[in-house]
Amino acid sequence: MTTRDPETPSHDQAAAAALNDKLTDSELPGTTIDFDPDEAERAGAFEEDAVGLADAVDSALD
């Protein structure tokens, strides 16, 4: 059995920290930050938030 040093971050923790750093850096004007597809998805870039057809029809009748 292998044990992990509690002071050493796991891969997921390191990836989350790196993503957080990228998101923070992306708020600086004039910077370009590259995200790989997994990072972009974790950051919510591909979250579907469009209005559905039924909601669009209902709002048109208001």
C-alpha positions in Angstrom: 0.0 0.0 0.0 1.3 3.4 -0.9 0.5 6.5 1.1 0.5 10.0 -0.2 2.2 12.8 1.7 -0.7 15.1 2.9 1.5 18.1 2.1 1.7 17.1 -1.6 -1.4 18.1 -3.6 -3.2 15.5 -5.6 -3.4 15.7 -9.4 -7.0 17.0 -9.2 -6.0 19.6 -6.6 -3.0 20.8 -8.7 -5.2 20.9 -11.8 -7.8 23.0 -10.0 -5.2 25.4 -8.7 -3.7 25.8 -12.2 -7.2 26.4 -13.6 -7.9 29.0 -10.9 -4.6 30.7 -11.7 -5.5 30.8 -15.4 -9.0 32.3 -14.7 -7.4 34.9 -12.4 -4.8 35.8 -15.1 -7.6 36.0 -17.8 -9.1 39.0 -16.0 -6.0 41.1 -16.8 -6.6 43.4 -19.7 -4.6 42.5 -22.8 -3.7 38.9 -21.7 -4.3 35.8 -23.8 -4.7 32.6 -21.9 -4.9 29.2 -23.6 -7.3 26.6 -22.1 -7.3 23.0 -23.1 -10.8 21.5 -23.7 -11.0 19.9 -20.2 -10.1 23.1 -18.5 -12.6 25.1 -20.6 -15.3 22.6 -19.7 -14.4 22.7 -16.0 -14.6 26.5 -16.2 -18.1 26.4 -17.6 -17.3 27.4 -21.2 -19.6 24.8 -22.7 -22.5 25.1 -20.3 -25.8 25.2 -22.2 -27.9 28.0 -21.0 -30.0 28.8 -24.1 -33.8 29.3 -23.8 -35.8 26.2 -24.8 -38.4 26.4 -27.6 -41.3 26.2 -25.2 -40.0 29.1 -23.1 -39.3 31.1 -26.2 -42.9 30.6 -27.4 -44.3 31.4 -24.0 -42.3 34.6 -23.8 -43.4 35.7 -27.3 -47.0 35.6 -26.1 -46.4 37.9 -23.1 
